[in-house]
């Protein structure tokens, strides 16, 4: 149930925890709800600020009329044998060479 000042309810946090397969006690959920509502309240405060006179800043640098992207290129890289073994060794359920996960989609 949401309190008047709550932005996110205990039930919503519990639902997300269930989706993430997190086992949390009621006390942990209540503490998380308190913390998240505090953080979200700060964002609400920030949203009310007048930022019209503040210059926009983003991840680009402007040098001699050129835009330079500072992010690295996104290049797929094959996983090493060590990484694959580490993943398989730490995965709870396997079938042949496949990692088995629970379905999160409900069948109609």
N, C-alpha and C positions, 0 to 999 in steps of 0.2 A: 504494500500500500504506500502511495506517495504522500509525504508530508507536504504541507503547503509550499515550503521553500525548496523541496527536492526537485531536481531537474531529471534525475533518473531514479527509478524505484528499485527497491530491494528485489522485487519479482523480475524486473528486467535484467538486473545484474545476475540473478540466479539462473535465468534463462540462457544468458550468454555463457555463463560458467558451465552449464549443462552441455551446450553446443561444443564447447572447447574440451569437454570431458574432464573438467576440473571438479574434484571433490572438495567442497568447502563447507565448513561448519556455519551455523547461523551467526555466530560471533564474527567469523571472518567476513561473511557477506555484509554484515552490518558495518564493520570497519571499512570495507572497500566502498560501500555505498556512501559513507560519510566522507571519505577521501575524494572519491570521484565527484560528488556534489560540490565539494569545496573547490576543486580544480575547475569544474564547469562554471561555477559562479564567477571565478576570476575571468574566464573567457567572456561571460556576459558583461562584466564590467568593462573589459577591453573593447568589446563591440560598441559600447556607447561613446567612446572617445571620438572626437573630431579629428580626423587624420587628413583633411583636405589640403593642409599646408605642408604635409610631410612628403618629401621626395620618395618615389617608389624605388625600392632596392630589390634586386633579384639575383640569380646566380650567374649573370653575365657580367663581363667587364667590357667596357668600351675603350678601345685603344686605337687611335688613328682611324676612326670611322669604321673599324671592324669589330664585329661581335665575336668574342672568344668564349666557347663553352668550356667550363672547368671540370665537367664531369668526364669520367673515363668512358671510352666507347663500350657499348654493351656487346661483348663477344661471347658466344657460347663456348664453353671449354669442356672437353670430355672429363668425366670423373676418373680419378686414378683408381687402380685396383685396391689400394689401401683405403680410400674413401668409401668405395663400394662395400668392402668387407666390413668396415666400421659401421656403416648404416645397417647392413644385414645382421650383424652380430647384436645390434642394439634394438632391432625391430621385434616387437612381441609375437607376431604371427606371420609365418611364411608358408608358401605352398610352391614347391619346386623352386623356380627362380623368381617368383612373384612375392611381393609384400602384400599381405591381406589386411584390408582396412574395413571397418564397419561402415555400412551405408548410412548416410544421414538424410537420404531422401525417402519419403514415405511412398509406398506403392499405393496406387489407386485401386 
